[in-house]
C-alpha cells in the first residue's frame, strides 16, 4: 500500500510540474521511501540515432594513457584501469558510470588471476556491473562499467587518491568523448554498489578529484570540466566516520586516518547544489547497515536536494551484494524505479 500511495504521489507531482512549470518537492512521512521529484524532457520527440553496431562492442576502454597512470610509480596498473561500455542501440544521450563494490579490497565483478582478484573483465551478467545495462539500455541510457584500483591490485594498501583519481579520469574520459558515444555532457550519472556506492556518493557530493601527483602528466582529458548530473546509490557505504560504517571499507579508503574518514563521509558533504540521487538498500542488510542510506536521505532532504529513497524489507532478508535483486520480491523493483528516476531527469 505504501508503494501505491508513493507512486500516486509521484504521478500527481509530475502532472503538476508539467501543467505549471514548477518543480514539486515533498518530504516523506516514513523511511520506506522518500521523494523530492522534478520533471525532465527525454528525446523531445526527435528520432534517436542508430547505434546498434557499437552497442554490441564491449571492448575495454583504457582511460589512462599508457605509462601515465596517476599515483602509480611502478607503472604497473595501466591495464587494470579500464571501462567496459554497454552502449544503447538507440541512445537518448543519457549515460551511467557504474562502480562495482568490494570494500576497496577487490572488485565484486573481478576474476581470479594469478592468485589475485584483478577485475580483468566485465563480461557476462554480473550482479554489480553488467547486469544493470539491459534495463538502462532498453530506455536509451548507455552504461560504462568502471574498473578502478583496489587493494588486491596495488598491493598491501590502497590510497584514496588512487581510487578517486580513477573515478575522476573515467568520468572525464566519457565527457571528453561524449560525441563519440552519443552522450550528453549534462546527462552523466554515477552508480555504485556498497563501497562502489561510497565512491559514487563522493563523486556526487565532492565532484572531480584534483590529481596532484607530481609524476603524472596531465592531458586534454584532465582539463575536461566534467560534472555528475545524478547519483544511483545501491546499498551504499556513506559514512566512514560513524559507528555504522563498514569498517573494512573505511579502513581501506582512509588508511586509518580519521581526518580522511571525516572528509569523505558523504552525509557531511551534501549541499543545495548536490545532484539528484536515487538510493536503495535492505533494511536489515547484514554487512552494510541501512543507517548509511538513512543518513544520506536525511542530509539530502535537509538541503532540499531532489531524491528518491527505498528501504526494502523483503521479510527481513540480511543478504548483501544482491545487485539487480532478481530473487528478492520487493527489492527487485529498484531497477525499474531507478530507470524511471533517471528518465524523469531527462536521461
RODO-2510 file (C-alpha; in nm, 4 decimals, decimal comma):
residues 347
     n   res          X          Y          Z
     1     x     0,0000     0,0000     0,0000
     2     x     0,2866     0,2376     0,0790
     3     x     0,4300     0,1913    -0,2670
     4     x     0,0897     0,2529    -0,4319
     5     x     0,0492     0,5758    -0,2360
     6     x     0,4049     0,6740    -0,3211
     7     x     0,3573     0,6080    -0,6938
     8     x     0,0300     0,8063    -0,6944
     9     x     0,2046     1,0956    -0,5230
    10     x     0,4845     1,0889    -0,7784
    11     x     0,2349     1,0815    -1,0649
    12     x     0,0483     1,3815    -0,9223
    13     x     0,3773     1,5672    -0,8745
    14     x     0,4765     1,5025    -1,2351
    15     x     0,1367     1,6127    -1,3676
    16     x     0,1530     1,9265    -1,1556
    17     x     0,5025     2,0120    -1,2769
    18     x     0,4055     1,9610    -1,6406
    19     x     0,0970     2,1816    -1,6077
    20     x     0,2553     2,4607    -1,4051
    21     x     0,6223     2,4521    -1,4968
    22     x     0,7205     2,4354    -1,1288
    23     x     0,9141     2,1587    -0,9533
    24     x     0,7223     1,9934    -0,6726
    25     x     0,9045     1,8882    -0,3562
    26     x     0,7662     1,6538    -0,0922
    27     x     0,9015     1,5298     0,2393
    28     x     0,8422     1,1638     0,3311
    29     x     0,6199     1,0559     0,6158
    30     x     0,8239     0,7384     0,6819
    31     x     1,1576     0,5754     0,5966
    32     x     1,0296     0,3269     0,3384
    33     x     1,0576     0,5771     0,0559
    34     x     1,1116     0,9468     0,0023
    35     x     1,0974     1,1761    -0,2946
    36     x     1,1583     1,5351    -0,3933
    37     x     1,0622     1,4970    -0,7548
    38     x     1,1228     1,7130    -1,0591
    39     x     1,0380     1,6697    -1,4257
    40     x     1,2640     1,6468    -1,7273
    41     x     1,2386     1,6040    -2,1024
    42     x     1,3691     1,2978    -2,2865
    43     x     1,4438     1,2904    -2,6568
    44     x     1,1802     1,5572    -2,7220
    45     x     1,0159     1,3516    -2,9953
    46     x     1,3269     1,3589    -3,2137
    47     x     1,4383     1,0430    -3,3928
    48     x     1,7137     0,8717    -3,1972
    49     x     2,0418     0,7766    -3,3671
    50     x     2,1012     0,4144    -3,4620
    51     x     2,3987     0,2932    -3,2588
    52     x     2,3225    -0,0774    -3,2915
    53     x     2,6651    -0,1793    -3,4213
    54     x     2,8553    -0,0025    -3,1416
    55     x     2,6129    -0,1380    -2,8806
    56     x     2,7473    -0,4884    -2,9469
    57     x     3,1096    -0,3905    -2,8862
    58     x     3,2164    -0,4341    -2,5236
    59     x     3,5898    -0,3897    -2,5809
    60     x     3,7892    -0,2408    -2,2934
    61     x     3,8385     0,1337    -2,2798
    62     x     4,1704     0,2141    -2,1129
    63     x     4,1004     0,5562    -1,9669
    64     x     4,4600     0,6479    -1,8803
    65     x     4,7437     0,6918    -2,1271
    66     x     4,9993     0,4119    -2,1275
    67     x     5,2734     0,4503    -1,8632
    68     x     5,0936     0,7574    -1,7297
    69     x     4,8585     0,6454    -1,4530
    70     x     4,8093     0,8827    -1,1610
    71     x     4,9682     0,7704    -0,8320
    72     x     5,1302     0,4641    -0,9885
    73     x     5,5068     0,4952    -0,9502
    74     x     5,5713     0,1459    -1,0847
    75     x     5,3601     0,1965    -1,3988
    76     x     5,2032    -0,1454    -1,3444
    77     x     4,8344    -0,0558    -1,3042
    78     x     4,7560     0,0667    -1,6559
    79     x     4,5687    -0,2445    -1,7692
    80     x     4,3603    -0,2586    -1,4515
    81     x     4,2139     0,0895    -1,5041
    82     x     3,9501     0,0462    -1,7700
    83     x     3,5826     0,0727    -1,8550
    84     x     3,3570    -0,1694    -2,0355
    85     x     3,0920     0,0026    -2,2498
    86     x     2,7339    -0,1159    -2,2830
    87     x     2,6056     0,1449    -2,5255
    88     x     2,2376     0,1848    -2,6004
    89     x     2,1331     0,0849    -2,9516
    90     x     1,9040     0,3905    -2,9660
    91     x     2,0746     0,6390    -2,7336
    92     x     1,8893     0,9306    -2,5791
    93     x     2,2137     1,0890    -2,4588
    94     x     2,1999     0,9636    -2,1014
    95     x     2,4902     0,7668    -1,9548
    96     x     2,5663     0,5942    -1,6245
    97     x     2,9136     0,5122    -1,4931
    98     x     2,8858     0,2049    -1,2692
    99     x     3,1282     0,1357    -0,9822
   100     x     3,1144    -0,2264    -0,8527
   101     x     3,1584    -0,2893    -0,4810
   102     x     3,4178    -0,4898    -0,2914
   103     x     3,5127    -0,2836     0,0177
   104     x     3,8024    -0,1335    -0,1801
   105     x     3,9724    -0,4723    -0,1216
   106     x     3,8781    -0,6015    -0,4668
   107     x     3,6015    -0,5586    -0,7211
   108     x     3,2882    -0,7695    -0,6966
   109     x     3,2936    -0,8176    -1,0742
   110     x     3,6563    -0,9329    -1,0847
   111     x     3,8045    -1,2633    -1,1941
   112     x     4,0716    -1,4560    -1,0110
   113     x     4,4005    -1,4423    -1,1993
   114     x     4,7474    -1,5183    -1,0673
   115     x     4,6006    -1,5547    -0,7199
   116     x     4,4544    -1,2020    -0,7201
   117     x     4,1130    -1,0595    -0,7969
   118     x     4,2269    -0,8342    -1,0753
   119     x     3,8999    -0,7321    -1,2353
   120     x     4,0225    -0,8406    -1,5773
   121     x     3,6836    -0,8182    -1,7480
   122     x     3,3183    -0,7237    -1,7063
   123     x     3,1724    -0,9892    -1,9312
   124     x     2,8536    -1,1752    -1,8629
   125     x     2,5552    -1,0945    -1,6446
   126     x     2,7498    -0,9937    -1,3351
   127     x     2,5332    -0,8775    -1,0478
   128     x     2,7051    -0,5494    -0,9620
   129     x     2,8156    -0,4466    -1,3075
   130     x     2,6856    -0,5519    -1,6472
   131     x     2,3519    -0,6909    -1,5224
   132     x     2,2044    -0,3402    -1,4920
   133     x     2,2908    -0,2498    -1,8519
   134     x     1,9918    -0,4270    -2,0067
   135     x     1,7498    -0,2149    -1,8035
   136     x     1,9138     0,1155    -1,8875
   137     x     1,9957     0,0288    -2,2491
   138     x     1,6301    -0,0555    -2,3172
   139     x     1,5472     0,3054    -2,2288
   140     x     1,8289     0,4546    -2,4363
   141     x     2,0719     0,5058    -2,1485
   142     x     2,4297     0,3899    -2,2068
   143     x     2,6386     0,2236    -1,9358
   144     x     3,0111     0,2236    -1,8634
   145     x     3,1329    -0,0303    -1,6051
   146     x     3,4367     0,1237    -1,4329
   147     x     3,7208    -0,0914    -1,3038
   148     x     3,9100     0,1182    -1,0511
   149     x     4,2104     0,0255    -0,8412
   150     x     4,1669    -0,1694    -0,5192
   151     x     4,3905    -0,3247    -0,2563
   152     x     4,4163    -0,6530    -0,4488
   153     x     4,5638    -0,4697    -0,7475
   154     x     4,8066    -0,2251    -0,5867
   155     x     4,9357    -0,4482    -0,3070
   156     x     4,9161    -0,4251     0,0699
   157     x     4,7397    -0,0884     0,0835
   158     x     4,5259     0,1285    -0,1419
   159     x     4,5367     0,5086    -0,1351
   160     x     4,2142     0,7056    -0,1569
   161     x     4,3991     0,9206    -0,4108
   162     x     4,4270     0,6246    -0,6468
   163     x     4,0574     0,5417    -0,6114
   164     x     3,9356     0,8980    -0,6623
   165     x     4,1722     0,9736    -0,9473
   166     x     4,0459     0,6631    -1,1312
   167     x     3,6808     0,7648    -1,0879
   168     x     3,7608     1,1201    -1,1950
   169     x     3,9559     1,0131    -1,5007
   170     x     3,6787     0,7738    -1,6097
   171     x     3,4143     1,0464    -1,5790
   172     x     3,6250     1,2966    -1,7707
   173     x     3,7044     1,0402    -2,0390
   174     x     3,3359     0,9799    -2,1088
   175     x     3,2630     1,3525    -2,1054
   176     x     3,5528     1,4290    -2,3392
   177     x     3,4359     1,1583    -2,5814
   178     x     3,0672     1,2393    -2,5436
   179     x     3,0028     1,2849    -2,9147
   180     x     3,1641     0,9508    -2,9967
   181     x     2,9358     0,7674    -2,7534
   182     x     2,6197     0,9725    -2,8235
   183     x     2,6299     1,1067    -2,4674
   184     x     2,5128     1,4469    -2,3485
   185     x     2,7671     1,6010    -2,1118
   186     x     2,4943     1,7195    -1,8772
   187     x     2,3335     1,3742    -1,8568
   188     x     2,6079     1,1633    -1,6995
   189     x     2,5207     0,9820    -1,3766
   190     x     2,7301     0,7706    -1,1408
   191     x     2,6048     0,4492    -0,9816
   192     x     2,7730     0,2327    -0,7218
   193     x     2,7123    -0,0705    -0,5031
   194     x     2,8310    -0,0950    -0,1407
   195     x     3,1849     0,0530    -0,1403
   196     x     3,1224     0,1495    -0,5019
   197     x     2,8205     0,3344    -0,3659
   198     x     3,0536     0,5267    -0,1387
   199     x     3,2697     0,6150    -0,4369
   200     x     2,9653     0,7296    -0,6342
   201     x     2,8447     0,9355    -0,3366
   202     x     3,1812     1,1097    -0,3165
   203     x     3,1621     1,1944    -0,6864
   204     x     2,8103     1,3305    -0,6343
   205     x     2,8940     1,5426    -0,3297
   206     x     3,2545     1,6495    -0,3908
   207     x     3,2880     1,6277    -0,7682
   208     x     3,6049     1,5519    -0,9573
   209     x     3,9201     1,4839    -0,7584
   210     x     4,2144     1,7159    -0,8150
   211     x     4,5036     1,4921    -0,9252
   212     x     4,8187     1,6333    -0,7693
   213     x     5,0678     1,3577    -0,8496
   214     x     5,3930     1,5356    -0,9490
   215     x     5,4936     1,2487    -1,1790
   216     x     5,1622     1,2451    -1,3649
   217     x     5,1480     1,4296    -1,6962
   218     x     4,8018     1,5781    -1,7488
   219     x     4,6427     1,5873    -2,0925
   220     x     4,3294     1,7319    -2,2533
   221     x     4,1089     1,4733    -2,0829
   222     x     4,2216     1,6015    -1,7420
   223     x     4,1260     1,9540    -1,8483
   224     x     3,7670     1,8450    -1,9193
   225     x     3,5123     2,0167    -1,6916
   226     x     3,3039     1,7061    -1,6300
   227     x     3,0087     1,7083    -1,3915
   228     x     2,7872     1,4450    -1,2314
   229     x     2,4195     1,5022    -1,3097
   230     x     2,2701     1,2272    -1,0891
   231     x     2,3628     0,9510    -0,8484
   232     x     2,2226     0,5994    -0,8033
   233     x     2,3459     0,4599    -0,4724
   234     x     2,2813     0,0898    -0,4144
   235     x     2,3087    -0,0349    -0,0515
   236     x     2,5912     0,2200    -0,0232
   237     x     2,8547     0,2817     0,2391
   238     x     2,8011     0,6537     0,3034
   239     x     2,9836     0,7399     0,6214
   240     x     3,3400     0,6456     0,7092
   241     x     3,3435     0,8162     1,0480
   242     x     3,0290     0,6936     1,2250
   243     x     2,9866     0,3671     1,4158
   244     x     2,7566     0,2211     1,1491
   245     x     3,0164     0,2468     0,8726
   246     x     3,1524    -0,0648     0,7047
   247     x     3,4828    -0,0889     0,8847
   248     x     3,6841    -0,2622     0,6096
   249     x     3,5700    -0,0092     0,3506
   250     x     3,6545     0,2797     0,5832
   251     x     3,9976     0,1402     0,6689
   252     x     4,0957     0,0611     0,3105
   253     x     3,9879     0,4035     0,1824
   254     x     4,1359     0,6128     0,4627
   255     x     4,4350     0,4074     0,5697
   256     x     4,3061     0,4623     0,9228
   257     x     4,3400     0,8412     0,9009
   258     x     4,0498     0,9896     1,0994
   259     x     4,0683     1,3213     0,9103
   260     x     4,0191     1,1427     0,5764
   261     x     3,7314     0,9417     0,7246
   262     x     3,5581     1,2638     0,8228
   263     x     3,6337     1,4477     0,4979
   264     x     3,4950     1,1681     0,2807
   265     x     3,1837     1,0853     0,4820
   266     x     2,9327     1,1863     0,2181
   267     x     2,6460     1,2707     0,4521
   268     x     2,8615     1,5623     0,5700
   269     x     2,9206     1,6963     0,2176
   270     x     2,5693     1,7389     0,0787
   271     x     2,4902     2,0933    -0,0354
   272     x     2,1962     2,2580    -0,2060
   273     x     2,3753     2,2075    -0,5394
   274     x     2,4276     1,8321    -0,4954
   275     x     2,2950     1,6354    -0,7931
   276     x     1,9664     1,4415    -0,7590
   277     x     2,0058     1,0985    -0,6011
   278     x     1,8261     0,7639    -0,6016
   279     x     1,9095     0,5339    -0,3078
   280     x     1,8004     0,1873    -0,2072
   281     x     1,9002    -0,0853     0,0369
   282     x     1,7698    -0,3695     0,2524
   283     x     1,6512    -0,2597     0,5945
   284     x     1,8383    -0,5414     0,7690
   285     x     2,1446    -0,5686     0,5439
   286     x     2,3842    -0,7830     0,7437
   287     x     2,7011    -0,6268     0,6002
   288     x     2,6387    -0,2564     0,5324
   289     x     2,3946    -0,1013     0,7758
   290     x     2,0870     0,0668     0,6295
   291     x     2,1722     0,3580     0,8591
   292     x     2,4100     0,4662     0,5844
   293     x     2,1202     0,5120     0,3429
   294     x     1,9106     0,6841     0,6094
   295     x     2,1917     0,9269     0,6904
   296     x     2,2231     1,0250     0,3256
   297     x     1,8464     1,0536     0,2960
   298     x     1,8379     1,2946     0,5904
   299     x     2,1229     1,5041     0,4511
   300     x     1,9614     1,5297     0,1060
   301     x     1,6225     1,6282     0,2453
   302     x     1,7751     1,8863     0,4780
   303     x     1,9323     2,0564     0,1757
   304     x     1,6154     2,0105    -0,0316
   305     x     1,8029     1,8007    -0,2875
   306     x     1,5865     1,6041    -0,5296
   307     x     1,5911     1,2424    -0,4185
   308     x     1,4117     0,9100    -0,4095
   309     x     1,4881     0,6565    -0,1372
   310     x     1,3678     0,2976    -0,0979
   311     x     1,4472     0,0867     0,2081
   312     x     1,3129    -0,2600     0,1359
   313     x     1,2182    -0,5232     0,3923
   314     x     1,1885    -0,8478     0,1943
   315     x     1,0825    -1,0319     0,5110
   316     x     1,3944    -0,9286     0,6964
   317     x     1,6488    -1,0613     0,4461
   318     x     2,0051    -0,9814     0,5539
   319     x     2,1698    -1,0531     0,2186
   320     x     2,4256    -0,8069     0,0873
   321     x     2,5628    -0,7570    -0,2616
   322     x     2,2417    -0,8597    -0,4342
   323     x     2,2875    -0,6493    -0,7485
   324     x     1,9682    -0,6354    -0,9540
   325     x     1,7956    -0,8303    -0,6733
   326     x     1,6080    -1,0629    -0,9078
   327     x     1,5459    -1,3127    -0,6252
   328     x     1,4004    -1,0544    -0,3847
   329     x     1,0332    -0,9764    -0,4348
   330     x     1,0414    -0,6188    -0,3015
   331     x     1,3920    -0,5063    -0,3850
   332     x     1,3891    -0,6225    -0,7470
   333     x     1,1650    -0,3261    -0,8234
   334     x     1,4625    -0,0933    -0,7807
   335     x     1,5812    -0,1391    -1,1393
   336     x     1,2608    -0,0034    -1,2914
   337     x     1,2313     0,2640    -1,0225
   338     x     1,5864     0,3872    -1,0805
   339     x     1,5379     0,3839    -1,4575
   340     x     1,2202     0,5917    -1,4205
   341     x     1,4041     0,8307    -1,1878
   342     x     1,6750     0,8909    -1,4470
   343     x     1,4249     0,9231    -1,7299
   344     x     1,2347     1,1876    -1,5313
   345     x     1,5622     1,3807    -1,5153
   346     x     1,5865     1,3762    -1,8937
   347     x     1,8254     1,0838    -1,9350
***
